[in-house]
């Protein structure tokens, strides 16, 4: 995802007077800028940094939605809206089937060891930003189990 695309979407939401959407997108812009500043690339926010920021914000929003008390319907709606907006900008994640195929094709010898910790340590860098860590863990457990 291009940083400029994110900024244009924020401006579009501002012009449409869609305050809630603008706030969500603005938080994504801020998160991407923060990562860029932390990594010393203040002026040049890379696509990879934007993707990481969006993925992190999505994970946080989903955790808020999952941990929200059932009786707080107002908060649930707010969190669900936040998740839906962030998902528009999130990079496409690999499915369980795609992860399993990749693991079988490229990591068969590591999986054969049966050591879940070692397998995760080996495969996580290859899937960084492409797949959810929890899904990878489930697939690994299924393959060695």
Order of alpha helices (4+ residues) and beta strands (2+ residues): alpha-alpha-alpha-alpha-alpha-alpha-alpha-alpha
